[in-house]
Amino acid sequence: MSSRLAIDIGGTFTDATLIDEETGAVAIAKVSSTPADPSLGFMEAAQRILAESGVAASDVRFVVHGTTVATNAIIEGNVARSGFVTTEGFRDLLEIARQTRPTLYDTRFEKPPPLVPRDRAFGVRERLGPEGDVVTPLDDDSVRAVGAALRDASVESVAVCLLHAYVNPAHELRVGEILAEMLPGVPISLSSEVAPEFREYLRASTTVINAAIRPVVARYLENIERRLADAGVSAELLVMQSSGGVFGSGAAARRPVFMVESGPAAGVIASANLGSVLGHADVLSFDMGGTTAKVGLIQDGAPSVTKDYSVGSHAAPGLGGQSLSGYPVRTPVIDLVEIGAGGGSIAWVDSGGMLRVGPRSAGADPGPVCYRRGGAEPTVTDANLVLGRLNPGYFLGGEIALDVDGAREAIEERCAKPLGLDLVAAANGIVEIANAAMVNALHLISVQRGYDPRNFVLVGFGGAGPLHANALARDTEMPTLVVPVAPGIFSATGLLGTDLERDSSITLLRPLDELDENEVERAFAELEAGGAAELAREGIAGERVTFVRRIDMRYVGQSFELTIPLPEGAVDAGRAEALRGRFHAEHERVYGFSAPGEPAEVVSLRLTTVGRIDKPPLRPLERAAGTPEPKERRQVFFAEAEGFVDCPIHDRYALGAGATLAGPVVVEELDSTVVVHPGYGLRVDDVGNLVIRRESA
């Protein structure tokens, strides 16, 4: 037999999924994360799932990993000591950054400090024109002088970004050669290889981030591979990219900037795959874990991807085409809205006497009060426990016995008494405030992007997601909610349904009317050759490799562009008109207007090289025999019922295909708990997903 193993590290728990490639049999495991050394939690989850499923380490064919180690390194400032090399006279590029700010009237806003300070930023004598012509030849002696200064500064990594190197990389390549000779063992990141696009600050920022986290990520992945080998797992290690594909650990170590949002991307990909299987092309994914809640949008079966993203203390996707806080990253990232509203989010009363939830989280250590690990501040999980929605004796299948009295006392002392509320009202207020924040996140990813959430299916997952998903579907008027099999480890499962991908781009600034189809074809052919060669090194070739072409376009005079799928075939006059029509339509959707009379121009060509990996089969669920009987009944609070309800509690593993339940009802399983509100009904589909819809009056 052969199996695939996926490990997804979250802020509170580390999830593992093991799938038999032939039968589709799934095993799951969930352990506490180890923030001090994430690889410890990784190996604990891997070893537990192999032991519990009886699978030999040698039978694992490949391991897929989703991690936030790159993002955490930037947020926590644990980056490598790096140097920055640019064209002479532009060493202050990182200091100047951009004039924009996240909030226009915030006079206290401070730009984050550059990841490379000014004393390790250097200029070399050279200059290229905007068309790539040599204005000043590269002075090798000036490069060697910079190399000596970098050596004296004991740098661990170097970023190189010369003006207009995206058009002509010759000078950058030569600088890289000289620095590699002078700084053996020090990784050199070139902007013409990492992000070959115009706009020098965005290109420089992306390259500097790659350089700053490159040694950190390389050490982490080497540590993981060594521990796996010691455990007898010789399978290839694949890492989730921010764009939703996976790449090999070697490519991840060289280009870690492409995995800054590795962790959250897997859940969106899993939701897209599930929607495709169930016949739902338009899906909103809702992933609520212990630390954060994340929502993503899938339209026509494809996740929404943005190239305007920032990472750092205020990591966020760009709204309206820009990302104005943190450090900008010019690589494809699945478009997510992430908020500090997880199961471990702390409830508190502010100085104005208002109840607040998050963004601070109790995390994995100490965790919510009810975990009995020393936590003292009430959390969303504590509130759900007080409201009867969680079973204190069956959390993680009974592995953690929850402390109901501790949760009640914490909410009473920290929230109820200061607000003059009774205990239940305060607990319900905590849940409703968290729900309101998550509804707002759903509106940001849909309404603010020009989509109506009522036309989408909601997929709710994560350890805490199914507790809240029905309330969110109700408040956003979404007609259908799907809770997948094993929702608490759904992101880990998504890692196993992901293809190998390589994203590449090249700037080609031309008016659409003057676009030369031969020039476009040559550029795409070059990108395709590079993508195919990289996937060939990963063992993927031939008919398993496909290419997806896109073009960035804008109206002449605009500062930001939209990415438009390219019609199949060469860009001749007919396809150029089709492309123009697509651009006008997308501009209308995103911004609410279009200007067909205005000239349009092409900015960049984008290519995704996809290496298809066979997807494991879904196992059909046995049909239900008769009406399901609850395993027990419990008092559960529902605001719609204005109090506690004698609620049936069902074991999900006892529900067969075709089983139906009427709300209010609670369905429990090892890794999560599903709450169905009054007025809603649940049906188990043929492969075990729970489909929840409002019951007709």
N, C-alpha and C positions, 0 to 999 in steps of 0.2 A: 504494500500500500504506500501511497505518498500523500502528504498533507501540506497545507499552507498555514503558516502561523502569522498572525497580525498582533502587534502590540501598540496600543495608543495610550500615551501618558498625558493625564489631565492634571489640573491643579490639586485635586483631592484624591482621585482614584486612578489606578493604572489598570487598563482593561486588556484582556487577551481573548482572541478568537482562534480556534483551530478547526479547519475544514478539511474533511476527507475529499480529495479531488474526484474520486469515482462515484461515491454514494451521495455526497453533499451533506453528510452527517456533520453537525456543528457541536463543538464543545466550547464552553465559555469559562472565564475566571476573572475575578475582580479582587485587587489588593490595594491597600493604601499606597499612595504615591510617597516617594522619598525625596523631597525637594533638595536636600543637601547633596544628594548624589542620585539623579534619576535612574542611572543604570542599575542600582540595587533593586528598585521597584520593577524595572524591566525584567531582570533575571528572575525575581521571585514569581512574577506572573507567568513567565515562560516555563519555569520548572514546575510550577504548580499545575498548569494546564496539561503539560505532557504527562505528569505523573497520574493525574486524575483520569485522563482519557486512555492511559495505557499505550501511548504512542512512543515509539523509540525516537530518540533525538536524530538518528541517522535517516529516519523516514521523512523528515521535514525537507521539502524541496526548495522553498524560499521563505524568507521572513520579511514582512513589510512593516515599517515603523513610522508612526506619526509622532512628532515631537515639537515642543515649543522651546527647545534649548537655544535656538538662534535668537528668537525674540527675547527670551529671558536674559540672555547675555547683554543685549542692548539696553533693556529696561533697567537692569541691575547695575549696569556699568562694568560688567566683567568681560570686557573686550580685550583683544590683544593690543600690545604697545605697537602702534602702526605709524608709518610714514606716508606722506602724500607728495607726489611729484607732478608738476604741471608746467605749462608754458611760462617762461620768464615774464614777470610782471603780474602774474595771476595767482600768487601764493595765498592771497586773502579770499579766494573764491569760497572756501568753506565758512569763513568768518562772516562774510557779507550775506551769503545765502540768498534769501528772498525778502522782499519788502512786505509781503502779505502777512496777515496774522489771522488766527482762527476766529477771533471775535473782534470786530472792527473797533469797538469803543472800550476794550479792556486795556486800560493804560498800565496795568501791572504785568501784562504778558511779557515773558522773557523767552527769547529763542533758546532752544536747548544748546548746550555747548557743543562745538564740533567734536566728532569722535577722534579726530586728529588735531591736536593743538597747533598753534601757529609756529611754535619753535621746531616742529617736526614736519613742516610744510616747506617745500623747496621748488624753485623754478629752474628750468634748463633752457639754454639758448636755442630756440627754434621757433618757427612760425609757419603755419599753413594758412592758405586762403580758404574761404567758404566753399570753393569748388574742389578743394584738395590740392591746389597748386602750391608749390614750395615758395614761400616768400623769403624765409631765412632758413638756410640749411641747418640741420641738427649738428650742434657742436659736441662731439663725443667727450672732449675734455671737461665740459661743464657737467655732463652726466656723471663722469667719474668723480668729480668733486662732490656732487650730491651723494653718490654712492658711499664715499668716505664719510660724509657727515651722517648718513643714515647708519653706517656701521658704528660710528662713535656714539650714536644715540641708542644703540642696542635694540633696534626695532625687531619685532617678531613677524611683521608683515608689511607690505608696501602696496599702495594704490597709485596707479599712473593714469592721469587723464589730461591729455594734451588737446589744445583747441583744434576742432574740426577733424579729430582722428577718426570719427565715424565715417568720413568720406575717404580718407587716405590713412590707413593704419601704419604706414611704413616707419614713421618716426617713433611711434609707440613701441612697435616690435623691436626696433633697435635699442631703445631705452631699456626694454625688458631684458634683452640679451646681456647688455652691459651690467645691469644691476644683478642679474642671476649669477654672473661671473664673480662679482665683488661681494655678494651676500649669499654664499652657498647655504642651502637649507631654508632660506627665507622665502615664503611664497610671494609671488608678484602677481597682482591683479591688474589687467589692462582694460581700460574702458571700452576699447574697440572689440574686446571679446565678451565682456560682461553685459554691456548695454550700448551697442553701437547706434545711438540715436542722437539727434540734435538736441539743443538746450544743455549747455555745458554744466550748469549746477546740478540738474537732475542726473545727468550722466556721472558726474563726479560723486554725488551723494551715494548713488547705487554702488559704484565701484569701491568707495571707501567703506561702506557697510560690508561688502563682500570681503574686503581685506581685513576689517576689524574682527569679524567673527570666524574667519577661515581657520586659524589655528585652534580656536575653541571647539568648533564643530568637528574638525579633523580628529582632535584628541578624544572627543566624546564617541564618535563613530568607531574609532580604533579600539576604544575600551569595550564598547558593545560587542564588536566582532571577536575580540579576544575572549570575553566572558562566554560568548556563544560557543566558540571553539572548545573552550575548557569543559563546557557542558556536553560536548559531543555533537553540536549542531554545526555542520559544515556548509549549510545552505547559504546562498547568496543573500545579502542584506540589501533591501530596497527601501528608499525613503520617500515619503509623500512630499510632493512639491506644493507650493502655494497655489498653483494654477489648477491642481486637481489630478495631475498625473504623478507617476512615480519615476525615480531615476536611481541608478546604482549608487552605492555608498561612495565609490570613487568620484563620480560626477558631483555628488552632494558635497564632498569634502573640497572640491575645486570651486564650486559655484554655490556656496551656502545661501547667498542672497535669494536664490530661487526657492528656499524652504523656510522663509521667515514666518509664514503662516501655515506651516505643515500640519499642525495639530487640527485646527478647525476645518480644514478643507475636506477631510475624509467624510465627515457627516453629510456634507452637501452632495458629494459624489455618490454616497450610498443612497441618499434620497432620490437623486436623479435615476439611478439604476432601478430602485424599487418602483418609482413612478412609471418607468418604461415597461417593467414587467406587468404592472397592474393596468396599463393603458391610460395613465395620467401624464400628459406631456407638460402641464403647467403645475408646478409644485412650489410651496414655501416650506423650507426645512426649519425646524425649531429644535435646537439642541440645548438643553439646560442641564448643566452638571453641578458640581459642588461649588464652583467659583464664579462662573459666568454663564450667561445665556447668549446664544449666537443664532442668528437667523440668516438664511440665504434664499436666493430666488433662482428657480429653474424654469425657463420658458422654452417651449418646443423641445423638451428633453435635454437642453443644454444649460449648465449653470452659467449665471451671469459672471463675467470676468472683467475686472478693471485693471488698468495699468497705472492708475493714479492712486497711490497708497502711501501711507506713512507709518513708520514703526518707531517705537520709543515710549516715552511717558504718556503720550496721548495717541496711541496707535489707532488709526481709523481709516476707513476708505474715504475717498474724496466725494463730496456731495457737489453736484453741479459741475463736475469735471475737474475739481481741484481737491487736493489734500493739503491742508494749511498748517498742520501741527506735527511735531515729531520730526523724524528724518525721512525725507521722501525716497521712495523706492520705485524705480521705473522698470519693473518686471511684472508679468501677468500674475494677478492674485484673484482668487475667487472672491466676488463681491459679497462681503459679510457686514452685518451690523452686530457688534458685540457690546454687551452692557454688563455691568457688575451686579447681576441679579441671579445668583445661583443658590443652591440649597444651603450653602454655608455663608451666604451674605448676611451681614450683621444688622439687626434692627436697633435703632437708637433714637433718642429724642433730642432734637437740636435746640439751640439757645432760644429759639422763638416758640418752643413748645410744640413743634410739629414732629410727628412720627416719620422717620426716614428708614429706608432699607438700602444697604450697600452704599458706596461700592466696595467698602472694606469687607473682607471675607475671613472667616475662621480657618479656611483652607483645610489641609490634611492634618496639620498640627497647630493648635490642639483640636480643631474641628468644632462642630456644634456642641452645646452643653450636654445634650443627650448622649453623646458618644462616650462620656465618662473619661475623657482624657485631659481634664483640667480646663476646658473652655468655660468661660464665665459670662460671655455676652450672648444674648438670644439671637437665633438665626431663623431663616425661613424653614429649615428642617424642623427646628424645635416647634415652630408655630403649627406646621402640618401634623406633628405628633400630638400636640394638645388638642387639635381639632378632630382627632380620631382617624385621620387619613392614612397614617402609617401604623403598622403593626409592631409594637415594641419587641415582640418575640420573634419576628421574622425578617429583620433587616439584614440584607445580604444573606438570605436563607437561614437566619438565626446566628450568623457568625458574630454580629454585634448586637448585644442586648441593650436596647435604648432605655434611657433613664427618664421616664415620664415626669416624675416629681421634680427632678432637676430642671427640666425644660419649663414646667409650670412656674417654678419659683423664679427662674431667670426672667421670664416674660412679665411676671407679676411685679418684680422689684424694679426692672429696668424700663419697662414700657407702660404697663397698666396703671400703677400707682402715680407716676409723674403726670399721666394724661387724665387721671380721674376716670378710668374705664375699668370694667370688669375684665377678668382674665380672658374669656372667650372673645369678647369684642376686640381686645388688643391683638390676640392671635390672628383673628380674621382680618383685622386691619393690616397686619404685616403681610399676609398672603395677597390681599387685594392691592396693596401698594406695589408689591413685586409684579403682580399681573399687569397693572397699569403701565409699568415701565417696559414690560415685554410686548404689550400691545403697541406701544409707541415705537418700539424697535421694528415690529412687523410693518407698521405704516411707513417707517423710514425706508425699508428695503423694497416696498411695493408702491405705495401711493406717491412717495417723493420721486420715484423713478418712472412714474407714469403708468403704473399698473393698478388694477382693481383687485384687491385680495379676494373678493367674492368669486372671482373666476378661477381661483387656485384651490388645490387640495393641500391641506396642512399635514405634514409628516412630523409627529412629535416623538422625540427620543432623548437619550441621555438619562442618567440616573434619576433626575428630578423632573424631566420633561413631561412624562405622562401624568404626573400629579396635577400639572397646570394647563396642559394642552387643551383640554375640553373647554375650560373657561376662556382661553384665548380665542378659540374657534367661535365661541358664542359671541364674544365682544367684538370680533372683526367680521361677524356674519359669514364666516367661511362654511360652506355646506357640508364638507366632509373632512374628517380627521382620520388619519391612519397611524396606528401605533404598531411598528414592525415587531417581528420576533426578536426577543432578547434586546429590548430598546436601550438598556443601560450600556451595552457594548456595541451598539449599532455603528458607531464611528470606526471601531476596530474592524468590524465586519466589512465596512466600506473600503478599507485598505486593500482587501482581497479581491475587490471587483474593479480595480483601477488598472488602466493601461500604462505602459511606459510612454513618457512624453518628453519631447525636447522643444522648448520655445526659443525662437530666434527672430531677429528683426533687422531691418536696414532702413535708413532714412533715404527717401527719394522724393525730394521736394519739387513737384511739377504741377502746373495747371492741368486740370483734367483734360481740357481740349488739346493739350500738347503732349499727352502721354504717348510714349513710343512703346508699342506692344513688344517689340524685340528686346528693348531695354528691360522691361518688366519681366519678361520670360527669362532673360539671362540672370537677373537678380534672384528670382525665385529658384532657378535651377541651382545656383550657387548655395542658397540656403538649404535646399532639399538634399544636395550632396553632403553637406555638413551634418545635417540631421540624420540621414541614413547611415553615415559612417559612425556616428556616436552610438546609435542603436545597435549597429553591427557589433560594436565592442561589448555590448550588453547581451549578445547572443540572439538578437531579434533581426531578422532580415527577410528579403523576398516579399511574398504576398501578404505577410503579416504587418508590413509597414505601409501606412497611408499618410497623406499630407492634407492639412487644412490651411487654405490661404485666406488672408484677410488684408484689408487696406485701411489705413487711417486717413480720414478725409476731414476737410473743414471748408467753410466759406473763406474766400480770400480776405485777409484782414483779421480773421479770428485768431485767438491765442491758443485755443484748445480744440482738439479734434475728436471725432467719433470713429470707432472701429466698425467697419462694414464687411460682412462676408462677401467674398469675391465670387461672381458667377463662374461656373466651370468653363475651362477653355481659355485661350489667349484673350487678352484685353483688346479686342478690335473695336471698331466704331460702335457696333451693335451692343457689345457687352459694356462698353464705357457708358452708353446711355442707360442701360439697365442699372449700372453701378450708381449713376447720378440719381436715378429714381429711388434707389434704396437709401441713399444718403439723405435725400429730402424727407423721406418717410421717417427715418430714424431721428432726424433733427426735430421733426414735428412731435414725435412721441416723447423725446427727452425734454425738450424745452418749450413745447406747446405751440411752436410756430415753425415755418420753413420759408425760405426765400428762393423759389425756383428761378427767379430772374437774376439772381446773383451768381457770379462765377464761383466754381468750386475748384479745390486743388487737392492733390494727393500729397501726403506728408511722409508716411512710412509704409513699408511692406512688412507683414507679419506672417510667420509660418509656424504651425505646430506639427511636428513630426510625431506620429502616433504608432507605437508598436503594440499591436493587439495581444493581450493575454487572455487565454481561455477563462471564461467565468465559471465558477463552480455551480453545479445545478441546485435548484431549490427543491427541497424535499416536500412532497405533498403530505398533508396532515390527514390522519384517519378521521372518518366522518363521525360526528357526534351521535351517540345512541341515547335518544330521549332528551328530556329537559335537564339541563345541568343543575346539580344541587350545590348550594353554597357549603363551604367547609365550616363556616361559623357566621354569626351576625355580630355587629358592633355599632355602637353609637358614633355617627359621623356627622359633623356640622356642615350644613349647606346654607349659604345666605339666601338662596331662592326659597328654601323651606322655613327661613327665619328661625333656625335652631337645629338641634340635633335630630337625626333620623335613625331609626332602627334599620341599618343598612346591611344587605347581604354581602358577604366577603367570599370571593371565588378564587380558587387556585387555577392560574392560567394553564398549567400543565395538564389539568383535567378537562379542559375545554377542547372539544373536537371541532373539525371543520363543519360549518353550517350552524353552529350553536349561536343562539341569540339571547341577549340579556337586556332588560329595561332598566334605565337609571331611576333612582340613584343606585349605584353599585360600585364596588371596589374590586379590582382584579389584582392579585398579588403574584409576584414571581421573584426569582432569586435576585435579579439585578435592578428591579424597578417596581413601581406600583402605579396602576392605572385607575384614575378616578373618573367615573362617568356621572355627570350631573343630572338632576331631575329634568325630564323633558327630552332626554337623549336616549338612543338605543345603540346597542353594540352587536355586531355580527362578526363571527370568525370566518375568514375566507379560506380558500382551499389550501393555502400554504402557511396558515397560522397567524396572519396579520389580523389585528383588531380594527374593524372599520366602524367608526362612530359617526352617527348622523342624528340630526334633530328629528324627533318623532312627529309625524303629521298629527295635527290637532283633530 
